[in-house]
C-alpha cells in the first residue's frame, strides 16, 4: 500500500510538471484559436522556456498569455518570443507580467502604436528587434526597461519617437536605428549611458542631431550614414576616449559640416592603430579625416571683437601668430584674461580657456556669460555690463574665488553658483536685484531659449539662406562669419543671399532684442 501511494505521488508530480508549460523547443502559434487554447491547456504556465512564434492575420488578443512572467530563465534553459505578421494586433496587453526575455524579443509587421502591455519588462537578452510596424508612434509602455543586449529599431515608417524608454541605461552590444524616414529626434534615449559594441544610425532622413546621446560615456564603435539632414553629432562629445573605442564612420550625410567631436579629435592627437576611421561624402568640413583633423584644433570665436582682443592680448595667447586661437593655445594660457571694454557681445570660445585664473570682462555688451568651464578662477570681474542678464558661475570651485565684482549691471537678474549660501556671504559686490541660484535650468533668460526658437534653412545652402524665428523674439539682424571669425556680411532681412560666397563652412549669428544665437551653415 505504501509503495502504491509513493508511485502515485511520483506520477502526480510528473504530470503536474509536464502540464505547467509546453515542452516543445519551438512553439508555433498561428491563430487566435491556438492562442486561446494555450491558457486552457497550460493554465499554470508562468516561465516559458520555448522559442515562441506568434503569427497570424486573425490574432488580435494576447490576453491568454497573461500568466507568463518570463520567457526563458537567467541561467540554463532559454526562451524567445517573436510576434510577427500580425497586422490586426493593435495592443501587447496580455504580456503585462513578463519581466525578462532570455533569448530575444521580436515585434514585426504588427498594428501596435506603442508598447503598452510590457510595463513590467526589465531586461531583454540577445536581440530586441522592432521592425516594420507602420502604426508605431512611440515607446510608451517600456517604462521599466533598463537593459538590453541589442536594440534594433528599423523600417517603422511613421512619426516614430523614442519617448517612453527613458529608463534604458545600458546596451551591452549594439543599437541600430535605421530606415526611419520620419524620425526627427532621439528624445527618450537621454539616459542611455553605454553602448558597448556599436551604434548604427542609418537612413533617418528627418533626424537633425544626436543631442540625446549626451550621457553616453562608453561606446564601442559608431556608424552614421545616409542621413539627409543630420547637421550635428555633438551629442557624442562626452564619450570617454578610453572606452575601448574601435571604429568610427561618417558617410553620405550631406548636411553634416562638422564632425570634429572630442572622441575623434582625441584620436587624431593620440593615434591608435587599432581604431578605424571612415569619413567621406558629407558636407564640406567633414569629408575626410584630414579635413576633420584640420578643424579639431581651432576654437570657434564668432565675435570679431572678442577674437581681436584675444589676438592682441598681453601676455600673448596666439603664440603661433596665425590669427586664430587653437585649443592648445587657450589651454596653455593660465593668467588673467583681460578683455574689459572691448565691445564684445558674444563670449563663445571662452569655455576653451580652462586654466585662466582671472577673468576681467566687464564693460561689454553680452547678455549671457558662462564661466562654467573655467574651474581655476580666483578672480572674476564683469562689472559695468549694461546688457548682461544672466551668468553661469557654477564651475565647481566657487570657494577658490577671492575677488568678485558684478556691480553696475542693471539688467542682471541671476547668477548660477555652486552654493547659494556661500555666494550670498562672499560675493557681495552685486546690485540689489541680483539673485543667486544653484539650478542653472532655473535661469529664465530668453537667450537660453533661442536655440529652439531659431532655425536656418536650407542647410547646406546654395543661394538664399532663410532665418526663421518664433514670434516671441524680436528679430534685429543676422551676420555671416567665416571660420576665422571675419564678418563677411550682415542683413536685417530674414533672407540672406549667399550665392557669391565660396563653398565651405560659415557661421550665422542671429541677433534679437532678447539675445543672440550662432549656428553653423554649409555653403555648397
N, C-alpha and C positions, 0 to 999 in steps of 0.2 A: 504493500500500500504506500509506504514511504517512498519507494523507488518510482512508483507511478506518479505521485504528486510532484516529485522532483523533475521527472521528464516532462510533465505537463507545464511546469513553470518555465523550463527552458524553451519549450515550444512557444509559449505565450510571449516571452521576451523576444525571441527571434521574429515572431510575427509582427509585434509592435515595432521593432527596429526597422524591418523592411517597409512597413507601412508608413513610417514617418515621412519619407521623401522618395522620389523616384531614384532608382539605382542606375539608370542608363547614364553612360558618359555623355552622350549627346541627346538632348531632349528637344524635339521639334514640335512646335505648336503652330498649326496652320489655319485655325479658325476660332471664332468666338466660342463655338460649341466645345471645342477641345479645351479652351481656357476655362470655361465654366466647369467642365468636368474635373479639372485639376483639383479644385478645392473640395470636391466631393470625394475623390479618390485619396487625397492626401491632406485631410483637414488639419493635421498637426505638424505639417512640414514648415519649419522655420529657417533652417540652414540648408540651402540647396547647393549641392556640390556637383552640378552638371553644367555642361555647356548648353545654355538655353537659347533657342532661336524662336522668336515670335514673329510670324509673318502672315499677312492675310488682309485682303481688302475689307472683310467684314468685321475685323477686330476694332472695337470701339471702347472697350471697358476692361481695365486691368485690375479691377477690384477683387477678382478671385485670387490674386497674389498677395492679398493684404496681410497674410500671416507671416510672410517672409521677412526675416531680419538681416539675412546675409546671403550673398551669392558667393559661395566658397568660404574658406577659412584662412586665417592669417598664416598658419603653418600647416603643411600637409596637403590635403586634397584641394583642388582648385575648382573654380566655377566662374563662368562668364555669362553675360546677358546681352543678347542682340535683339533689338526691336527695329525691324526694317520692313519696308514695303507695306506700311500700314497707313495709307493716305487718309483714312477716315478716323484715325485715332487722334483726338484733339487734347487729351489730358493724360498725364502719367499718374493720376490718382489711382491708388492701389499698390504703389511701391513705397508708401509713406513710412513704413517701418524698417526699410533697408538702410543699414548704416555702413556697409562695407561690400565691395566687389573685388574679388581677388585676382581675376584674370581678364579683365576688360569689360567695358560697357560701350555698346554701340547703339546710337539712335539715328536712324537714317530713313529718309523718304516717309516721314510721318506728317500729320497735320497739327502738331503741337505748336503753341505760340510761346510757351515758357516751360519751366521745369517744375511747376507746382506738382507735388507728389513725391519729390525727392528731398524733402526738407530735413530728413534725418541722416542723409548720406554724408559721411565724414571723409571717406578715402576711397579712391579707385586705383587699384594696381593695374599695371600694364597700360592699356590704351583706353582713354575716354574719347570716343570718336563721335563727333556730331557733324553729320554730313547731309546736305541736300534736304533740309527741312524748310520748304518755301514759306511757311507761315510763322517761322520762329522770329520773335521780336526781341527777347532778352533772356537773361539767365535767372530771372526771378524763380525762387524755389530751391536754389542751391546755397541757401544761406549758411549751412553747416559745413560745406565742403572746404577742407583745409589743405589736403594733399592729394596730388595725382602723380602718377609716373609720367604719363604723356597726355597732353590735351590737344586734340586735333579738331579744329573748327573750320570746315571747308564747304564752299558751294551752297551756303544758305542765303539765297539771293533776295533778301528783304532788308528793311531798315533795321538790321540787327545791331544790338549793342550788348555790352558785357555787364550791364547793371544787374545786380543780384548775386554776383560771385565774389563780393568784396572780401570775404574771409579766406579766400585762397591765398596761401603764403608761399607754398613750395611746390615746384615741379621738378621731380628728380631726374627726368630725362628731357623731353622736348615739348615745346609749344609751337604748334603750327596754325597759322591763321592765313587762309588762302582762298582766293576766288570769291571774295565777299564784296560785290560791286558797290553796295550802298553803305558799307561800314565807314562811319566818319569819325569814330572816336574809340579809344580803348578804355574809356572810363568804366570802372568796375574791376579792373586788374590793378588798381592803385596800391594794394597791399602786397602784391607779389614781390618777394624778396630774393628768390633764387630760381634760376632755370639752369640746371647743372650741365646739360649737354648742348642744347641748341634752341634758338628762337628762329623761326622762319616766318617772315611777313611777305606774302607774295600775292600780287594781282588784287590789291584792295584799292580800287580807283577813286574812292571818296575819302580815304584816310589822309589827313594832313600832317599829323605829328605822332610821336611816340611818347608824349609827355606823361602818360600814365605808368610808364616804366621807371619813374624816377626813384623808386625804392628798391630797385633791383641792384644788389651789390655782388652777386655771384652769377656768372654766366659762362657757359662753356664755349659757345660759338654763335654767330649771328649771320643770317642771310636776309637781306632786304632787297626785293627785286620786283620790277614791273608794277610799281605803284604810281599812278599817273600824276597825282597832285601832292604827294608826300613832300613836305618842304622842310621838316625839322626832325632830327633824330637825337636832339639834345636830352631827351628823357633818359638816355642811357649813360649820361655823364657821371653817374655815381657808381658804375660798375668798378669793382676793385681789379686793377690790372694783375694782381696776384691770384686771381680766382680760377686758375687752370684754363685760361682762355686759349683756344686752339685755332680759330679761324674767324674771318670777318669778310663779308661781301656786300657791296652796294652796287647794284647793276640795274640799268634800264629804269631809273627813277628820274624822269625828265624835269621835275620841279625841285629836285634836291640840290641846292647850290653849295651847301656847306655841311660836310660830314666829318669835320675835324673834332670828333668827340674826344674826351680826355683819354679814354682807353686806347684809341688809335694813335693819338699823339704820343702817348707814353711808349708805345711800341716802336714808333719812329725814333724816339730818343734813346731807347734801350732795346735794340732789335733782338727778337727771339727767333732763331731759325726754325723753330717748331710751330710758329704762328703763320698761317697762310692768309694773305691779304688779296682780295679781288675787288677792284674798283674800276668801273667803266660805264660809259654811256649814261651818265647822269647830267645834271646841269653844270655849266662852267663853274669850276671851283671844286668839283667832286667827280672829276673824270679820270683820274689816275692817282696812284699812290704818290707820285711826285708832286702833283698839283695840290693834293691834300696836305702833304708834309710842308709845302711852302706856306700854307695858311695857318699851320699849327702854332707857330711861334709868335704871331702878331696879335697884340692886344687891340681890340676894336674900340676906338675912341671917336665917336661921331661928332662931338662938339669941337669945332675947329679951335675955339679959344682955349679950351682945356688942353687939346693936343699941343698948341703952340706954347702954352705955359709949361708943359712938361718938356718940350723940346728945348726950351730956353731956360730951363731950371738951373739954379745954382744951389748946391752942387749938381754936377751933370748927371742926368739919367740916361740920355741917348748916347751911350758910350761908343757905339759903332758909327755914329753920325750919319745914319741912313734916313733921317726924318720920319722914322717910325719907332714905336715902342714895342720891343719884344717882351715876352713874358719873363725871360731870364733877366732882362734889364729892370723890369718892375720889381721882381723878387729880390734883386740884389740891392735895391735902394732901401736903406734902413734908417734914414734920418727923418726930419720933419718935412712934409710935403707943403711947400709954400705956394699956394695958388689963390690967395685972397685978392679980391677986387680985380678979377680977370674977365668979367662979363660972361661967366660960364652959366649956361642954362641946363646942362646935362652932364652929370658926373659918371656916366657909363665908362667903364675902364678902371675906375678907382679900385674895384674889387681885386684887381691883379696885384696891387701893392700890399701884399700880405705882411710885409715886415716893417712898414713905416711905424715909427714911434710917436710921431706927431702929425696932426692934420690942422693946417691953418687955411681954411677955405671960406672965410666969411666975406660979405660984401658982394656975393654973386647972386644969380637970379634963377637958380634951380628951385623947383617946387618940392623936390624929394631928394634926400641924401641917405645913402646906405653905407654904413661903416661896419657892417656885419662881418665881413671877411678880414677886416684889419684888426687882428687879435693882439698885436703888440703895442697898441696905443697907450701912451701915458699922458698925452696932451691933446685936447680937442677944442677947436675954436671955429665956430661957424656963425659968429655974431654978425649983426648988421646985414642979414639976408632977408630982404623985404618980401620975397615970394615964397620962401620956404614954408611948407605946410606940415611936413612930417619927416622924422628922422628915425632910421633903424640903427640903433647903437647896441643891439643885443649881440655882442661878439664873444661872450663867454669870459671876458676879462675886464669887466667894468671896474672891479676893485683895483686894477692897476692904473686907472686914470686918476691922476692927481691934479690936473689942471683942466678945467672945463668952463667954457664961456659960450652961452647961447642967448645973450641979451640982444635987444633991438631986432627981434624977429616977429613983427606984428601979426603975420599970418600963421605962425607956427602953433599947431594945436596939440600934437602928440609926439613924444619921444619914446620909442620902444627900447627897454633896457633889460638887463639880466634880472635885477631885483628892484622893485619899486621902492621899498623902504630904504635901501642903500642909496638910491638915486636921490630921493627926496632929502636925505640927510647931507649928501656930499656934493650933489650937482645943484648948487643954489643960484648960480648966475643964469637965471632964466626969467622970462617975462611972466607976469601973473596968470595969463590964460593957459599956459602950457601944462599939459598933464603927462605924467609918466605912466606907461603901461608895460606889461610884460608879455602880452599876447599880441604879436605883430599882425595877426589876422584881424585884430580889432580895429586897426587903422582904417579909417573910412575915407581917406583922401581919394577923390575921384581919379587921380592919376593911376592909382593901383588897378582901376577897372578898365583902363584904356586898352590893355592887351586884348580883351574880349570885345571892346566896343569898336575897334578899328580893324578893317580888313583892306587889303590891297590886292587888286587883280587886274588882268591875269598875271600870273607869276609862274613861269617866265613870261616876259613881256617883249613884244616886238616893236610896237609903235606907241600906243596910248595906255598909260597906267591910270587906273581909276582908284580913287580913295573913297571908301565907304565908312562913315562914322555915324553911330546912333544919334538920335535927336536929343539925347540927354547931355551931349557935349557940344560946345560951341567952337566950330572949326575956324582956325585963323589962316594957316597956310601949310604947305609941305615943302621940304627941302631935300634935294638929292645930293648924296655924298659918294665919293669914291672910297675904295677900301683903305686908302691912306688918310681919309678924313677931310679931303678937299671938297668944299661945297661947290657943286657944279651948276646948280640952278635952283630957283625957288618959284613957287606959284601959289596964288590964293585960290586958284581953281581946284576942283577935286578931280580933274582930268589933266594929267601931265604928259606932254609929248616927249618921248624918249627915242624917237627914230634916229636922231643924229648921234646918239651915244654908241660907242663901240660895244661889242659883245663882252659880257663879263659880269662880275658881281658889283652891286651898288647897294646903298642904304638909303631908305626914305625916312626922314624924320617928319612925323605928323604932329603939328603943333595946334593945340586947342587952348581955350581960356582956362581949362581945368588942368592942363598938363601936357606933356609930350610923350610920344612913344616912337621908337625906332624899329623898323622892320627891314629885313634883308630881301633884296629882289635880284632877279637874274635878267639881264638884257640878252636877248637872242640875236 
